[in-house]
């Protein structure tokens, strides 16, 4: 039996779940800007109490490793690593975009097209990857600036479900009969359960000492312009 604590902080959603053998048994999440530092450990305590479990009962910790928000990822990964060090438990990292695609398939089990998960970056840029209905990678994780020509060749021969907050801003640009858009939130730690269980069974663990989030792009520091006096 595998009891896994799951953490998702790659987007504005702060989400924590507990699963046993790939089945979610407790979930606490909230979508808001800049709440991860204040809410994450509280949510972890709450799901443990809801499930009636002690931290020693955990078999592993899983964390959404990115891509996504630089600050959110650092908070989630550092918290997961701290728990693994303290509890001497293994850590597994789950690609955030694959987690989202897995969530879409759990809601649409008969869907046979492609799933393009998108996380809003800035302007018309997204972090994205495309999967088939078996969650096999069709297009690897990348940063893409979306315009009218994006995905045209693949849309001609495949229906594609575009999901995530990045997809919402691309809705008007990607105007094609094979393009479908979902406004449902798939950035939930509950969508990690089956993926984390598979990783645990395959002993696909991270080196806790050296594991870093998958930022995809370097963080860019910006300095506000001085206001005129």
N, CA and C of each residue as an Amber inpcrd file, in Angstrom:
protein
   687
   0.8440000  -1.1930000   0.0000000   0.0000000   0.0000000   0.0000000
   0.8800000   1.2430000   0.0000000   0.4990000   2.2430000  -0.8030000
   1.2820000   3.4760000  -0.9000000   0.4120000   4.6700000  -0.5250000
   0.7850000   5.3290000   0.5530000   0.1130000   6.5510000   0.9870000
   1.0130000   7.7240000   0.6220000   0.5270000   8.6070000  -0.2430000
   1.3670000   9.6530000  -0.8100000   0.7480000  11.0240000  -0.5660000
   1.5660000  11.9450000  -0.0640000   1.1750000  13.3440000   0.0690000
   1.5580000  14.0600000  -1.2170000   0.6240000  14.8390000  -1.7860000
   0.8240000  15.4600000  -3.0890000   0.6670000  16.9770000  -2.9960000
   1.5940000  17.7060000  -3.6080000   1.6530000  19.1630000  -3.5060000
   1.6810000  19.7750000  -4.9010000   0.8030000  20.7450000  -5.1470000
   0.7710000  21.4800000  -6.4210000   0.7860000  22.9850000  -6.1380000
   1.8590000  23.6660000  -6.5450000   1.9720000  25.1130000  -6.3530000
   2.5380000  25.7960000  -7.5970000   2.4570000  25.1530000  -8.7450000
   3.0840000  25.6910000  -9.9540000   2.2890000  26.8320000 -10.5830000
   1.0530000  27.0220000 -10.1450000   0.1680000  28.0470000 -10.6910000
  -0.4620000  28.8080000  -9.5180000  -1.3780000  29.7410000  -9.7580000
  -2.0410000  30.4110000  -8.6320000  -2.8390000  29.4870000  -7.7240000
  -3.0470000  28.2370000  -8.1370000  -3.7440000  27.2760000  -7.2800000
  -2.7660000  26.6890000  -6.2680000  -3.1070000  26.7860000  -5.0000000
  -2.3540000  26.1140000  -3.9400000  -3.1690000  24.8790000  -3.5660000
  -2.6110000  23.7040000  -3.8300000  -3.3950000  22.4730000  -3.7230000
  -2.5870000  21.3740000  -3.0530000  -3.2370000  20.6660000  -2.1250000
  -2.6130000  19.5440000  -1.4230000  -3.6060000  18.3860000  -1.3950000
  -3.1160000  17.1940000  -1.6870000  -3.9750000  16.0050000  -1.6650000
  -3.2500000  14.8500000  -1.0030000  -4.0210000  13.9110000  -0.5410000
  -3.5100000  12.6370000  -0.0420000  -4.1190000  11.5290000  -0.8800000
  -3.3140000  10.5390000  -1.2370000  -3.8370000   9.3970000  -1.9850000
  -3.3360000   8.0990000  -1.3830000  -4.1400000   7.0690000  -1.5460000
  -3.7420000   5.7170000  -1.1810000  -3.9150000   4.8450000  -2.4180000
  -2.8110000   4.2530000  -2.8550000  -2.8210000   3.3970000  -4.0490000
  -3.4520000   4.0850000  -5.2610000  -3.1430000   5.3790000  -5.4260000
  -3.6180000   6.1100000  -6.5890000  -5.0050000   6.6900000  -6.4790000
  -5.6650000   6.5020000  -5.3400000  -7.0150000   7.0360000  -5.1170000
  -6.9520000   8.1910000  -4.1260000  -7.4730000   9.3370000  -4.5090000
  -7.4460000  10.5230000  -3.6530000  -8.3910000  10.3350000  -2.4780000
  -7.8760000  10.5590000  -1.2710000  -8.7200000  10.4100000  -0.0750000
  -8.9440000  11.7330000   0.6530000  -8.1570000  12.7600000   0.3500000
  -8.3420000  14.0670000   0.9920000  -7.7590000  15.1330000   0.0780000
  -8.4080000  16.2940000   0.0540000  -7.9740000  17.3840000  -0.8190000
  -8.2980000  18.7260000  -0.1800000  -7.3390000  19.6390000  -0.2580000
  -7.5590000  21.0200000   0.1780000  -6.8700000  21.9320000  -0.8230000
  -7.6100000  22.8840000  -1.3860000  -7.0080000  23.7710000  -2.3670000
  -7.7440000  25.1050000  -2.4250000  -7.0120000  26.0840000  -2.9240000
  -7.5680000  27.4240000  -3.0750000  -6.8320000  28.1190000  -4.2120000
  -7.5770000  28.8490000  -5.0150000  -6.9870000  29.5720000  -6.1370000
  -6.9680000  31.0630000  -5.8350000  -5.7740000  31.6200000  -5.6800000
  -5.6060000  33.0550000  -5.4270000  -4.1320000  33.3900000  -5.6340000
  -3.8510000  34.6560000  -5.8940000  -2.4760000  35.0620000  -6.1140000
  -1.7030000  35.1340000  -4.7940000  -0.4730000  34.6390000  -4.8290000
   0.4980000  34.8290000  -3.7480000   0.0380000  34.3020000  -2.3890000
  -0.5840000  33.1210000  -2.3800000  -1.0300000  32.5500000  -1.1060000
  -0.2060000  31.3350000  -0.6930000   0.6690000  30.8560000  -1.5630000
   1.3350000  29.5810000  -1.3090000   2.1490000  29.5800000  -0.0230000
   2.9110000  30.6430000   0.2090000   3.7690000  30.6840000   1.3960000
   2.9370000  30.6460000   2.6760000   1.8000000  31.3030000   2.6620000
   0.9710000  31.3750000   3.8660000   0.0760000  30.1560000   4.0450000
  -0.3420000  29.5260000   2.9580000  -1.3760000  28.4940000   3.0360000
  -0.8590000  27.0570000   2.9440000   0.2870000  26.8410000   2.3050000
   0.6730000  25.4730000   1.9570000   0.7920000  24.5580000   3.1660000
   1.5480000  24.9520000   4.1700000   1.7270000  24.0680000   5.3250000
   0.4180000  23.8700000   6.0990000  -0.4350000  24.9040000   6.0930000
  -1.7440000  24.7630000   6.7400000  -2.5940000  23.7280000   6.0010000
  -2.5500000  23.7630000   4.6800000  -3.3190000  22.7990000   3.8900000
  -2.7880000  21.3770000   4.1090000  -1.4720000  21.2500000   4.2180000
  -0.8810000  19.9240000   4.4500000  -1.3740000  19.3590000   5.7840000
  -1.3200000  20.1730000   6.8350000  -1.8090000  19.7280000   8.1430000
  -3.2860000  19.3480000   8.0730000  -4.0570000  20.1390000   7.3210000
  -5.5000000  19.8980000   7.2590000  -5.8280000  18.5780000   6.5670000
  -5.1530000  18.2690000   5.4580000  -5.4680000  17.0030000   4.7820000
  -5.0120000  15.8080000   5.6130000  -3.9150000  15.9590000   6.3410000
  -3.4760000  14.8690000   7.2110000  -4.4940000  14.6150000   8.3200000
  -5.0110000  15.6940000   8.8950000  -6.0130000  15.5550000   9.9540000
  -7.3200000  14.9960000   9.4050000  -7.7200000  15.4630000   8.2120000
  -8.9580000  14.9780000   7.5920000  -8.8880000  13.4750000   7.3510000
  -7.7240000  13.0090000   6.9310000  -7.5510000  11.5780000   6.6480000
  -7.2780000  10.7640000   7.9080000  -7.0400000  11.4480000   9.0260000
  -6.7450000  10.7360000  10.2660000  -5.4050000  10.0320000  10.2440000
  -4.4290000  10.6430000   9.5510000  -3.1130000  10.0290000   9.4170000
  -2.0420000  10.8590000  10.1130000  -0.9690000  10.1810000  10.4890000
   0.2090000  10.8510000  11.0070000   1.2460000  10.9420000   9.8860000
   2.1720000  11.8830000  10.0170000   3.1810000  12.0590000   8.9730000
   4.0210000  10.7880000   8.7910000   4.1880000  10.0470000   9.8680000
   4.9480000   8.7930000   9.7800000   4.2380000   7.7470000   8.9290000
   2.9250000   7.9350000   8.6960000   2.1640000   6.9870000   7.8850000
   2.4300000   7.1490000   6.3880000   3.0510000   8.2600000   6.0040000
   3.3040000   8.5120000   4.5880000   4.3730000   7.5660000   4.0510000
   4.1940000   7.1610000   2.8110000   5.2100000   6.3630000   2.1280000
   6.0660000   7.2070000   1.1970000   5.5310000   8.3470000   0.7480000
   6.2740000   9.2050000  -0.1640000   5.6080000  10.5640000  -0.2380000
   6.3280000  11.5080000  -0.8080000   5.8020000  12.8410000  -1.0980000
   5.9660000  13.0710000  -2.5960000   4.9260000  13.5800000  -3.2290000
   4.9810000  13.9290000  -4.6510000   4.7500000  15.4260000  -4.7920000
   5.4730000  16.0410000  -5.7220000   5.3230000  17.4780000  -5.9260000
   5.2330000  17.7660000  -7.4180000   4.3690000  18.6920000  -7.7600000
   4.2870000  19.1880000  -9.1270000   5.5540000  19.9970000  -9.3900000
   6.3860000  19.5130000 -10.3330000   7.7370000  20.0590000 -10.4690000
   7.8660000  21.1600000 -11.5080000   6.7810000  21.4860000 -12.2090000
   6.8380000  22.5210000 -13.2110000   6.6470000  21.9500000 -14.5990000
   6.6200000  22.8690000 -15.5550000   6.9050000  24.3040000 -15.4550000
   5.7750000  25.0670000 -14.7760000   6.0540000  26.3390000 -14.5150000
   5.0620000  27.1740000 -13.8670000   5.6930000  28.3720000 -13.1970000
   5.0020000  28.8850000 -12.2000000   5.4520000  30.0640000 -11.4730000
   6.7630000  29.7930000 -10.7400000   7.7390000  30.6540000 -10.9430000
   9.0430000  30.4970000 -10.2970000   8.8780000  30.4570000  -8.7720000
   8.1810000  31.4380000  -8.2290000   8.0300000  31.5150000  -6.7740000
   7.2020000  30.3560000  -6.2450000   6.0970000  30.0510000  -6.9190000
   5.2530000  28.9480000  -6.4810000   5.9890000  27.6240000  -6.4820000
   6.7560000  27.3730000  -7.5430000   7.5150000  26.1230000  -7.6200000
   8.5440000  26.0270000  -6.5070000   9.2340000  27.1120000  -6.2200000
  10.2500000  27.0700000  -5.1560000   9.6110000  26.7710000  -3.8060000
   8.4560000  27.3430000  -3.5550000   7.7710000  27.1000000  -2.2820000
   7.3330000  25.6380000  -2.1870000   6.7220000  25.1280000  -3.2470000
   6.2390000  23.7540000  -3.2320000   7.3570000  22.7390000  -3.1260000
   8.4060000  22.9230000  -3.9240000   9.5070000  21.9590000  -3.9270000
  10.3010000  22.0160000  -2.6310000  10.5530000  23.2150000  -2.1100000
  11.3080000  23.3130000  -0.8530000  10.5290000  22.6960000   0.3030000
   9.2110000  22.8690000   0.3070000   8.3770000  22.2540000   1.3450000
   8.4020000  20.7310000   1.2250000   8.2670000  20.2240000  -0.0030000
   8.2980000  18.7690000  -0.2220000   9.6420000  18.1820000   0.1920000
  10.7290000  18.8470000  -0.1770000  12.0590000  18.3590000   0.1810000
  12.2540000  18.3780000   1.6950000  11.7610000  19.4290000   2.3540000
  11.8800000  19.4960000   3.8060000  11.1640000  18.3470000   4.4960000
   9.9790000  18.0170000   4.0030000   9.2390000  16.8930000   4.5700000
   9.9770000  15.5740000   4.3460000  10.5270000  15.4100000   3.1560000
  11.2390000  14.1650000   2.8560000  12.4890000  14.0110000   3.7060000
  13.2050000  15.0990000   3.9150000  14.3790000  15.0510000   4.7870000
  13.9760000  14.6990000   6.2140000  12.9340000  15.3750000   6.7190000
  12.5290000  15.1820000   8.1050000  11.9640000  13.7880000   8.3560000
  11.2290000  13.2730000   7.3720000  10.5460000  11.9930000   7.5440000
  11.3150000  10.8140000   6.9650000  12.3980000  11.1000000   6.2510000
  13.1730000  10.0720000   5.5510000  12.2760000   9.2900000   4.5940000
  11.5650000  10.0400000   3.7510000  10.6630000   9.4500000   2.7590000
  11.1330000   9.8290000   1.3600000  10.8390000   9.0130000   0.3540000
  11.2370000   9.3460000  -1.0160000  10.3800000  10.4540000  -1.6050000
  10.9480000  11.1290000  -2.5980000  10.2880000  12.2330000  -3.2900000
  10.1470000  11.8920000  -4.7630000   8.9690000  12.1500000  -5.3140000
   8.7850000  12.0110000  -6.7530000   8.2750000  13.3250000  -7.3250000
   8.8090000  13.7140000  -8.4770000   8.3970000  14.9460000  -9.1420000
   7.5130000  14.6280000 -10.3360000   6.3890000  15.3300000 -10.4390000
   5.4150000  15.1010000 -11.5030000   5.3540000  16.3320000 -12.4030000
   5.4810000  16.1200000 -13.7140000   5.3690000  17.2360000 -14.6510000
   3.9900000  17.8740000 -14.5250000   3.9600000  19.1860000 -14.3220000
   2.7010000  19.8850000 -14.0930000   1.7470000  19.7620000 -15.2710000
   2.2640000  19.8540000 -16.4830000   1.4140000  19.7820000 -17.6770000
   0.8240000  18.3840000 -17.8610000   1.6120000  17.3580000 -17.5530000
   1.0870000  15.9970000 -17.6280000   0.0150000  15.7730000 -16.5630000
   0.2160000  16.3650000 -15.3900000  -0.7870000  16.2880000 -14.3330000
  -2.1100000  16.8910000 -14.8020000  -2.0230000  18.0390000 -15.4890000
  -3.2260000  18.6820000 -16.0130000  -3.9170000  17.8120000 -17.0500000
  -3.1280000  17.2280000 -17.9570000  -3.7020000  16.3430000 -18.9770000
  -4.3570000  15.1170000 -18.3370000  -3.7410000  14.6070000 -17.2900000
  -4.3160000  13.4740000 -16.5680000  -5.6590000  13.8540000 -15.9490000
  -5.7370000  15.0700000 -15.4350000  -6.9990000  15.5520000 -14.8850000
  -8.0830000  15.6540000 -15.9400000  -7.6970000  16.1140000 -17.1300000
  -8.6740000  16.2080000 -18.2180000  -9.1980000  14.8260000 -18.5960000
  -8.2970000  13.8420000 -18.6920000  -8.7280000  12.4990000 -19.0670000
  -9.5960000  11.8490000 -17.9980000  -9.3460000  12.1890000 -16.7320000
 -10.2010000  11.6360000 -15.6710000 -11.6180000  12.1850000 -15.7580000
 -11.7600000  13.4060000 -16.2890000 -13.0790000  14.0100000 -16.4790000
 -13.7240000  13.5650000 -17.7950000 -12.8750000  13.1540000 -18.7470000
 -13.3700000  12.7960000 -20.0840000 -12.7630000  11.4590000 -20.5190000
 -13.1200000  10.3730000 -19.8510000 -12.4460000   9.0810000 -20.0790000
 -12.6200000   8.5110000 -21.4830000 -13.6260000   8.9660000 -22.2320000
 -13.8610000   8.4380000 -23.5780000 -13.2480000   9.3080000 -24.6710000
 -12.5640000  10.3650000 -24.2750000 -11.9640000  11.2690000 -25.2520000
 -10.8070000  10.5690000 -25.9600000 -10.7140000  10.7230000 -27.2920000
  -9.6910000  10.0360000 -28.0690000  -8.7860000  10.9940000 -28.8440000
  -8.9260000  12.2910000 -28.6110000  -8.0940000  13.2600000 -29.3070000
  -6.8230000  13.5690000 -28.5330000  -6.2430000  14.7230000 -28.8190000
  -5.0410000  15.1840000 -28.1470000  -5.4010000  16.2010000 -27.0740000
  -4.5410000  16.2950000 -26.0790000  -4.7130000  17.2850000 -25.0130000
  -3.4990000  18.1960000 -24.9980000  -3.7410000  19.4910000 -25.1300000
  -2.6600000  20.4700000 -25.0620000  -2.8370000  21.2760000 -23.7800000
  -1.9730000  21.0160000 -22.8040000  -2.0230000  21.7340000 -21.5330000
  -1.1970000  23.0110000 -21.6510000  -1.7390000  24.1120000 -21.1570000
  -1.0760000  25.4090000 -21.2690000  -1.1040000  26.1570000 -19.9390000
   0.0600000  26.6530000 -19.5320000   0.1680000  27.5140000 -18.3530000
   0.5440000  28.9120000 -18.8200000  -0.1880000  29.8920000 -18.3710000
   0.0510000  31.2830000 -18.7560000   1.4480000  31.7160000 -18.3260000
   2.2100000  32.2430000 -19.2670000   3.5280000  32.7930000 -18.9440000
   3.4140000  34.3200000 -18.9100000   3.5710000  34.9670000 -20.0460000
   3.3510000  36.4080000 -20.1100000   2.9840000  36.7770000 -21.5380000
   2.2230000  37.8340000 -21.6750000   1.7110000  38.2600000 -22.9690000
   1.0790000  37.0590000 -23.6830000   1.5510000  36.7120000 -24.8800000
   0.9740000  35.5730000 -25.5850000   1.8590000  34.3370000 -25.4860000
   2.7010000  34.2760000 -24.4780000   3.5610000  33.1140000 -24.2770000
   2.9260000  32.1530000 -23.2840000   3.1110000  30.8610000 -23.5370000
   2.6110000  29.8310000 -22.6340000   3.6840000  28.7730000 -22.4540000
   3.6180000  28.0750000 -21.3250000   4.3580000  26.8290000 -21.1380000
   3.3870000  25.7220000 -21.5360000   3.8010000  24.8550000 -22.4390000
   2.8350000  23.9250000 -23.0010000   3.4630000  22.5760000 -23.3580000
   2.6330000  21.5770000 -23.4180000   3.0020000  20.2520000 -23.9190000
   1.7300000  19.6010000 -24.4230000   1.8750000  18.7010000 -25.3920000
   0.7160000  18.0300000 -25.9690000   0.8310000  16.5270000 -25.7420000
  -0.2820000  15.9210000 -25.3480000  -0.3320000  14.4920000 -25.0390000
  -1.4730000  13.8390000 -25.8060000  -1.3340000  12.5270000 -26.0380000
  -2.4740000  11.7940000 -26.5640000  -3.3330000  11.3140000 -25.4010000
  -4.3990000  10.5970000 -25.7080000  -5.3390000  10.2080000 -24.6600000
  -4.7660000   9.1870000 -23.6910000  -3.6050000   8.6100000 -24.0250000
  -2.9210000   7.6940000 -23.1100000  -1.8220000   8.4000000 -22.3270000
  -1.8090000   9.7480000 -22.4200000  -0.8320000  10.6020000 -21.7450000
   0.5890000  10.4100000 -22.2540000   0.6900000   9.9140000 -23.4780000
   1.9970000   9.8340000 -24.1310000   2.2970000  11.1750000 -24.7900000
   3.5390000  11.6200000 -24.6810000   3.9300000  12.9340000 -25.1560000
   3.9290000  12.9940000 -26.6820000   3.1890000  13.9380000 -27.2370000
   3.1760000  14.1860000 -28.6720000   4.0740000  15.3790000 -28.9970000
   4.0150000  16.3860000 -28.1670000   4.9240000  17.5350000 -28.2500000
   5.4950000  17.7690000 -26.8620000   6.8120000  17.8050000 -26.7670000
   7.4800000  17.9330000 -25.4660000   7.2120000  19.3010000 -24.8430000
   7.4060000  19.3790000 -23.5400000   7.2460000  20.6270000 -22.8100000
   8.1340000  21.7160000 -23.3990000   7.5150000  22.8660000 -23.6730000
   8.2590000  23.9810000 -24.2510000   7.5730000  25.2930000 -23.9410000
   8.2940000  26.3800000 -24.1640000   7.7220000  27.7150000 -24.0670000
   7.3780000  28.1670000 -25.4740000   6.1220000  28.5810000 -25.6770000
   5.6680000  28.9080000 -27.0260000   4.9320000  30.2480000 -27.0260000
   5.2400000  31.0810000 -28.0040000   4.4590000  32.2910000 -28.2460000
   3.3720000  31.9230000 -29.2490000   2.1330000  32.0400000 -28.8360000
   1.0070000  31.5610000 -29.6290000   0.5010000  32.6370000 -30.5730000
   0.3260000  32.2620000 -31.8500000  -0.3080000  33.1320000 -32.8290000
  -1.2330000  32.2900000 -33.7030000  -1.7590000  32.8890000 -34.7620000
  -2.7580000  32.2130000 -35.5920000  -2.2210000  30.9450000 -36.2550000
  -0.9200000  30.8760000 -36.4640000  -0.3430000  29.7180000 -37.1510000
   0.0480000  28.5770000 -36.2060000   0.0040000  28.8400000 -34.9170000
   0.3840000  27.8100000 -33.9420000  -0.5800000  26.6210000 -34.0110000
  -0.0420000  25.4240000 -34.0280000  -0.7980000  24.1640000 -33.9890000
  -1.6070000  23.8910000 -35.2590000  -1.4520000  24.7340000 -36.2980000
  -2.2780000  24.5750000 -37.4900000  -2.1120000  23.1890000 -38.1070000
  -0.8720000  22.7420000 -38.2780000  -0.6430000  21.4610000 -38.9520000
  -1.2450000  20.3030000 -38.1780000  -1.1080000  20.3180000 -36.8700000
  -1.6290000  19.2060000 -36.0660000  -3.1470000  19.3020000 -35.9000000
  -3.6800000  20.5420000 -35.9280000  -5.1330000  20.7150000 -35.8250000
  -5.8550000  20.2270000 -37.0800000  -5.1760000  20.2280000 -38.2060000
  -5.8040000  19.7740000 -39.4450000  -6.1540000  18.2900000 -39.3970000
  -5.4280000  17.5380000 -38.5980000  -5.6400000  16.0860000 -38.5780000
  -6.0560000  15.5390000 -37.2150000  -6.1560000  16.4020000 -36.2070000
  -6.4840000  15.9280000 -34.8520000  -7.3570000  16.9310000 -34.1060000
  -8.3630000  16.4390000 -33.4010000  -9.0320000  17.3150000 -32.4400000
  -8.0930000  17.5400000 -31.2570000  -8.0490000  18.7680000 -30.7740000
  -7.1880000  19.0850000 -29.6350000  -7.9990000  19.8070000 -28.5690000
  -7.9270000  19.3090000 -27.3580000  -8.5100000  19.9810000 -26.2130000
  -7.4350000  20.8460000 -25.5730000  -7.6210000  22.1540000 -25.6320000
  -6.6830000  23.0850000 -25.0120000  -7.1740000  23.3800000 -23.5990000
  -6.3020000  23.1470000 -22.6250000  -6.7070000  23.2990000 -21.2250000
  -5.7090000  24.1630000 -20.4700000  -6.1730000  24.7480000 -19.3700000
  -5.3010000  25.5430000 -18.5190000  -5.5160000  27.0330000 -18.7010000
  -4.9600000  27.8340000 -17.7700000  -5.1570000  29.2800000 -17.8560000
  -4.4590000  29.8780000 -19.0730000  -3.4370000  29.2160000 -19.5920000
  -2.8040000  29.6820000 -20.8190000  -3.7020000  29.4950000 -22.0190000
  -4.5180000  28.4520000 -22.0070000  -5.4100000  28.1860000 -23.1330000
  -6.5000000  29.2460000 -23.2420000  -6.9380000  29.7500000 -22.1090000
  -8.0110000  30.7380000 -22.1210000  -7.6260000  31.9840000 -22.9180000
  -6.3920000  32.4310000 -22.7570000  -6.0090000  33.6540000 -23.4680000
  -5.7250000  33.3840000 -24.9480000  -5.6290000  32.1070000 -25.3350000
  -5.3760000  31.7360000 -26.7240000  -6.6570000  31.3680000 -27.4650000
  -7.7760000  31.4130000 -26.7740000  -9.0380000  30.9420000 -27.3440000
  -9.3770000  31.6450000 -28.6620000  -9.2440000  32.9680000 -28.7110000
  -9.5970000  33.7210000 -29.9030000  -8.5570000  33.5810000 -31.0060000
  -7.3140000  33.3520000 -30.6260000  -6.2360000  33.2350000 -31.6140000
  -6.2870000  31.8860000 -32.3240000  -6.5280000  30.8290000 -31.5780000
  -6.5500000  29.4790000 -32.1380000  -7.9660000  29.1280000 -32.5920000
  -8.3830000  29.7610000 -33.6420000  -9.7470000  29.6120000 -34.1330000
  -9.7840000  28.5240000 -35.2100000 -10.1390000  27.3120000 -34.7900000
 -10.1600000  26.1740000 -35.7170000 -11.2660000  25.2200000 -35.2740000
 -11.8940000  24.5470000 -36.2330000 -13.0080000  23.6580000 -35.9080000
 -12.5790000  22.4730000 -35.0400000 -11.2900000  22.1000000 -35.0780000
 -10.8120000  20.9860000 -34.2650000 -10.2810000  21.4180000 -32.9030000
 -10.3540000  22.7050000 -32.6150000  -9.8730000  23.2150000 -31.3280000
 -11.0240000  23.3520000 -30.3440000 -10.8480000  22.7650000 -29.1780000
 -11.8390000  22.8670000 -28.1130000 -11.1440000  23.4010000 -26.8710000
 -11.8410000  24.2280000 -26.1030000 -11.2310000  24.8680000 -24.9500000
 -12.0320000  24.5570000 -23.6900000 -11.3160000  24.2160000 -22.6370000
 -11.9600000  23.9150000 -21.3600000 -11.5500000  24.9520000 -20.3290000
 -12.5230000  25.5330000 -19.6530000 -12.2400000  26.5240000 -18.6180000
 -12.1360000  25.8890000 -17.2380000 -12.3080000  24.5710000 -17.1570000
 -12.2320000  23.8760000 -15.8680000 -10.7960000  23.9020000 -15.3500000
 -10.6310000  24.0000000 -14.0460000  -9.3010000  24.0310000 -13.4410000
  -8.7710000  22.6090000 -13.2520000  -7.6580000  22.3220000 -13.9300000
  -7.0360000  21.0050000 -13.7950000  -5.7490000  21.0590000 -12.9670000
  -5.4280000  22.2280000 -12.4040000  -4.2290000  22.3640000 -11.5710000
  -4.5530000  21.9670000 -10.1380000  -4.8350000  20.7030000  -9.9690000
  -5.1960000  20.1630000  -8.6680000  -4.2660000  19.0190000  -8.3000000
  -3.8360000  18.9910000  -7.0550000  -2.9900000  17.8920000  -6.5800000
  -3.7030000  16.5540000  -6.6880000  -5.0400000  16.5750000  -6.7360000
  -5.7920000  15.3270000  -6.8880000  -5.5040000  14.6740000  -8.2440000
  -5.1640000  15.4780000  -9.2470000  -4.8670000  14.9380000 -10.5720000
  -3.4860000  14.3070000 -10.6540000  -2.7690000  14.3360000  -9.5430000
  -1.4440000  13.7350000  -9.4580000  -1.5020000  12.2930000  -8.9480000
  -2.6390000  11.8780000  -8.4180000  -2.7020000  10.6340000  -7.6420000
  -2.2420000   9.4040000  -8.4230000  -2.8080000   9.1730000  -9.6090000
  -2.4280000   7.9760000 -10.3620000  -0.9850000   8.0730000 -10.8660000
  -0.5680000   9.2760000 -11.2520000   0.8010000   9.4630000 -11.7360000
   1.8050000   9.2360000 -10.6100000   1.5100000   9.7300000  -9.4240000
   2.4100000   9.5650000  -8.2840000   2.4850000   8.1020000  -7.8620000
   1.3580000   7.4060000  -7.9240000   1.3420000   5.9880000  -7.5590000
   2.1730000   5.1690000  -8.5400000   2.0490000   5.4810000  -9.8280000
   2.8590000   4.7890000 -10.8390000   4.3420000   5.0570000 -10.6170000
   4.6920000   6.3130000 -10.3620000   6.0960000   6.6690000 -10.1070000
   6.6180000   5.9440000  -8.8730000   5.7780000   5.8340000  -7.8470000
   6.1830000   5.1420000  -6.6170000   6.4410000   3.6610000  -6.8940000
   5.5320000   3.0260000  -7.6160000   5.7000000   1.5950000  -7.9250000
   6.9350000   1.3390000  -8.7750000   7.2570000   2.2980000  -9.6430000
   8.4420000   2.1620000 -10.5000000   9.7170000   2.6620000  -9.8250000
   9.5820000   3.1050000  -8.5650000  10.6930000   3.6700000  -7.7930000
  11.3830000   4.8040000  -8.5610000  10.5420000   5.6170000  -9.1860000
  11.0380000   6.7780000  -9.9310000  11.1450000   7.9550000  -8.9680000
  12.2190000   7.9470000  -8.1740000  12.3860000   8.9290000  -7.1180000
  13.4610000   9.9520000  -7.4770000  13.3260000  11.1450000  -6.8990000
  14.2950000  12.2140000  -7.0950000  15.3830000  12.1360000  -6.0300000
  16.5360000  12.7050000  -6.3540000  17.5810000  12.8950000  -5.3530000
  17.1920000  14.1250000  -4.5410000  16.7550000  13.9110000  -3.3140000
  16.2000000  15.0020000  -2.5170000  17.2070000  16.1330000  -2.3230000
  18.4660000  15.8070000  -2.2130000  19.4790000  16.8310000  -1.9720000
  19.6620000  17.7600000  -3.1680000  19.5050000  17.2240000  -4.3740000
  19.8380000  18.0010000  -5.5710000  18.6440000  18.3290000  -6.4640000
  17.4810000  17.8600000  -6.1280000  16.3030000  18.0840000  -6.9660000
  15.9330000  19.5620000  -7.0190000  15.6930000  20.0520000  -8.2230000
  15.2710000  21.4260000  -8.4420000  14.0250000  21.4280000  -9.3240000
  13.1800000  22.4440000  -9.1850000  11.9960000  22.5270000 -10.0500000
  12.3810000  22.6680000 -11.5150000  11.4530000  22.3170000 -12.3770000
  11.6270000  22.4620000 -13.8220000  11.0850000  23.8320000 -14.2150000
  11.9570000  24.8440000 -14.1710000  11.5050000  26.2110000 -14.4190000
  11.2170000  26.4560000 -15.8970000  11.8900000  25.7490000 -16.7850000
  11.7930000  25.8880000 -18.2300000  12.4820000  27.1450000 -18.7340000
  12.2310000  28.2900000 -18.0580000  12.9080000  29.5320000 -18.4270000
  13.4970000  30.1670000 -17.1760000  14.5880000  30.9050000 -17.3630000
  15.1960000  31.5920000 -16.2410000  14.2670000  32.6740000 -15.7160000
  14.3270000  32.8790000 -14.4070000  13.5350000  33.9300000 -13.7960000
  14.0950000  35.2830000 -14.1970000  13.2030000  36.1970000 -14.5600000
  13.6220000  37.5330000 -14.9920000  13.2510000  38.5400000 -13.9200000
  14.2760000  39.1910000 -13.3670000  14.0310000  40.2290000 -12.3880000
  13.7060000  41.5320000 -13.1130000  12.6850000  42.2290000 -12.6580000
  12.3250000  43.5140000 -13.2450000  12.4300000  44.5960000 -12.1980000
  12.9050000  45.7610000 -12.6130000  13.0310000  46.9030000 -11.7170000
  12.0190000  47.9480000 -12.1120000  11.1410000  48.3460000 -11.1820000
  10.1370000  49.3400000 -11.5520000  10.7790000  50.6690000 -11.9330000
  10.1780000  51.3140000 -12.9110000  10.6820000  52.6160000 -13.3210000
  10.4220000  53.6590000 -12.2460000  11.3790000  54.5760000 -12.0790000
  11.2010000  55.6290000 -11.1040000  10.0830000  56.5820000 -11.5380000
   9.2360000  56.8900000 -10.6100000   8.1590000  57.8070000 -10.9230000
   8.6710000  59.2390000 -10.9290000   8.1160000  60.0300000 -11.7950000
   8.5320000  61.4410000 -11.8610000   8.1200000  62.1600000 -10.5900000
   9.0220000  63.0040000 -10.0990000   8.7380000  63.7340000  -8.8570000
   8.0040000  65.0460000  -9.2000000
